[in-house]
Amino acid sequence: MQNNLQFNTTNTDFIKIYPDFIKFYKYKTEEKSYIQKQKVSQKKSITPECRFEGDDSLYLERSIRRSRTILSDLVQCNDFDMFATFTFKSDRDNIQKSKDKMSQWLQSQQKISKFRYLIVAEYHKDKKAIHFHALLGGYKGKLTEAKNKKTGKIIYNKHGNVRYNINSYQSGYTTLDLIQTKKAKKLVSSYIRKYISKDMILDASKQRYWCSQNLNRPKITKAKYYDNQLQLGALQLVYENDIFQLYESSDKIETLFNKKAEQWQISQLTKQLKVKLRIKSTSSTWTHDSLKRKTVEPSITFD
């Protein structure tokens, strides 16, 4: 759905800038802005583990949605090239011990070589034991082609690609798939998001997910910084509710906002003119009366 209208932004409207696209949130209400909420949350202490903020059941649904949004942001802003699953061969019903083993493996591997990770837990079908799903980026540990124990044949995933095992993980079984396309990245983002559930938050010591501290996040800015004039022709409405409208675009942000685009174009033109002026500055004229050197000052106007 395309919209070619322009409208003034408000203090509550904001933009999230990703490496390959942007999201524009147009609010219908004048509630406390997202930017203000972000500033409050940033004042809190940051730990490697992201924990649940409260036990209020009325708050839970909104909390889950926020967590899923953050997970999606982290996936879109970082280069993850592996999707792995970790299981446990002992103490499978002891959630805390399973988490400790996962944490120990992460710490030991980070000491060898720093890498990016985003990890969520999921229950087995028996609702007792858990396993972990992880997105990894820049992991340099040794991998071995996964093979069927009975036939010895190499195992392939449903997309026809070779599946791997992580050699350094000894607490159980692992599977690892390489993320090689943008489509695959979008799919694993959906997988990771769906693992955030009510049961997992309440039972697994209220942990939603683990993330390394070296992850990038989208840049968040108020829309009013772009002259309060938004050109919607290049934006697509992807979601709407009673509170806000969400637009997305793969265009550069400078092309979407009138004044920002104008300033950017002028800055580029100015750079070009400065180059030309350096060349012309060497030329000069001589007056017939005084025969003194007089530099010609060029005039610059913008139509």
N, C-alpha and C positions, 0 to 999 in steps of 0.2 A: 504494500500500500504506500503510494507516494503522496506527499503533501507539499504543495508549492507555496504555501502561505508563510507570512512572516508574523511574529508576535513578540512582544516584549517579555524578557525573562524576569524572574523575581529572585529574591534572596534565597529562596529554598531550592531553586533549580541548580543542578550541578552536572558536570561532565566528568566521565571516567575515560582516561586516555590510555589505550593499550598499544602494544607495539605495532599491530596490524589494523586496528580499527578503533572507533570511539563509541561510547554510549552516552546518550543525553537523557537525563531524567527531568521531565517537565511536571512539576507538582501542581495539583489542583487546589491544594490547601496550603495555608501559611503555617504549617507546623514547624517545630524546631528543625533546622536544616541539618542535612547529613554532614556537612563540613564541621558544624559545631559538635556533633556527636563524635566525629572522628578525633577532634582535638581533645575531647574529654577522655576517650579511650586510650589515646596515645600517652596520656599522663600516667597511666597505670603501668606497673612493672611488666616487662616483657620477658617471658620464659620460653625455652625451646618447645615446651608443650603448650598447646592451646586448650584451655579447660573451660568447662561449662560454668556459666556465671550465676546460676541460681536454680532453685528447685521448685519454683512456682509453676504449677501445671499450666496456668493461663499464659505464661511467658514462653513455654516450651516450644510451641509451634513456630512462633516468630524467631526464636533462637535457632531452630533447625534451618529455617529458610535463610537466615543470615549466614550460618555456617556453610550451607551449600553455595551461596553466592561467593563467599570468600574462597572456597575451594575452586570454583570456576575461574575466579580472578587469578589465582595462583597458577592454575594450569595454563591460562592464556598468556600470562606474562613471563613464563619461564620455559626454558628449553629442556623438556623431559624426553628422553629417548628410549626409556625402558619401562615396562609395566610388569611388576613382579607380584607373586603371591607367596606368603610364608606360612607354613603350618608347623605343628609341634608334635613330637613323637612321645613325649612324657609329660606328666602333669597337665594334660590337655584340658581338664576341667577346672584347673586353678588359673583364673584369669590374671591375677596379679603376677604369678610366676611366668606366665606366657608373655606378659608385657615386659617383665624384667629381662627375659631372654632376648626379646626383640631390641630393647634398649641397649643391652650389652653388645649385641652384634653391630648396631649402628655406631656406638662409641669406638669399638675396635677398628671398624673400617674407616671412620673419619680420621683416626690417627695415622692411618697409612696414606690416605689421599682424600682431600675434601671433595665432597660431591653434594648435589642437591637431592632432597627427598621430600615427599609428601605422602603420609601414611595414614590409612584409616583401618579400623578393626571391623570385623563382621562375624556374626555367630555362624557356627555350623548348623545344619538342619536340626540337630538335637537340642539346640538352644542352650547348650552347656559350655562346650569348648568354643574358642574363637580362633580365627586366623587373620592375617593382615594382608591388605592390598597396598602396594606401594608404587609410586611414580618416582623413578630415579633419573638423574641427569648428571652426566660426567662421571659415572661410576666406572672405575678402571680395574675392578676385581676380575679374577679369572672365571670364565663361563665355559660350560661343557654342554654339548648337544644332548638334550633329553632323549632317553631311549626307553622303550618298553622292556620291563624286567623279564618278561616271559619270552618275547620274540627277539629282543635286541635291536629292533628296528627304530629308526629315528622318529620322534614324535613331532607332528606338525599341528599348528593351531587351525582353527576353522577357516582362516584366510589363506591357508596353504603355505605359511611361513614356518621355518624351523623354530621349535621351542627349545629353551635352554634351562639349565640348572645353575645355581650360584654355588661355586665350590666352597667358599669360605663359610657358608651357613651350615652348621652341624647340629642344630637343635631340632631339625625336622626336615620336611621336604619343601623344595622351592620349584616354582616354574617362572620363567621369564620370557616375555615377548618383546621384540624390538618395535619401537614406534617409528615408522618410516615415512608416513604421509600425514598431511593435515587432516584428512578424513579420520585416520586412526587416532590422532590426538583428540579430535572432537568426541570420538566414541569413548575413549578412556576417561575423558572429563565427565561424561554422563555416568559411567560406571562408578567413578569415585563419589560423585554427588549422591547417588542412590544409597550408598552404604551408611550415610548419616541418618540414623533412625532413632525413634524414641527409646527403644529397648537398649540400644548400644550406649546412648548417653547416660541413662540412669544406672545401668549395671556395671559398665566398664570403668568404674571410678570416675565417672562424669567426664571422661576424655572424649573429645570429638575427633580430633586428628592430631598427628604430630607433623611438624614441618621444620626444616632446617632454617637457620637464621640468615642464610645467604640468598633467600628467594626475593625476586623482584615483585612489586605490586603496582597496580595501575596508578597513574597520577590522577589526583582528584582536585578539581578546581571549580569555583563558582562560575556559572554561565554568565553572570553579569559582567565579568571581566572582559567579555567579548562584545562590549558596546550595547548590551541589551537588545540586540537585533539578531535574531536567528533565522537563517535561510533554511527552510525545511525541504527544499527541492531535492537535495542529495541524501536525505535521511529516510529511513524506513521505519514505520511504526511496527514494533514487534510484540509489544505487550501494553495492556491498559487495564487499570482497575479504578476504584472510586477515589484513589489518592493521587496517582501519578500516571503519566504516559512514558513509555520507554522507547526511545528511538536508537537505531544503530546505523553506522555508516563505515565503509571501508575507505572513504576519501580522507585526505589529509585535513586536519582540523582547520588549517588556514583557508581552505576553500569553502568552509561551511559558515563562517562568521564574517559579516560584511566588513567591519572595521579592521578586524585582524587580517583579512585577506588584502584589504587596501594598504594597510601598514606594511605587510610583507612585500607586496608588489612595489611599493615606493622604496623600501629598503633595497630591494634588488636593483631597481632602476638607479638609485643613488650610487650603489656600488659600481655599476657600469659607467655612470657619468664621471665618477671620480677617476676611473682608469683613463677615460678619454681626456679629462682635464689635466692629468699628469703629462700626457703626451703634448697637449696644446700649450701647457705652461712654458714650454721651451721657446715658443714663438713669441715675438714682440713686434711693436711698430715704433717708428721714429717720427717725432714731430718735426716739421720743416722749420719752425721758428727757433726752437731751443736745441734741436739735434740731441735731445736727451732721451735716454731709454725710458719708455713708459709701458708697463705691463698691461695688457688688456684683461680686464676682469669680466669673465663671461657671466651672463645672468641666467638663472635657472628658474623656470616656472613649471608648475604642474597644472595641467588642464583638468 
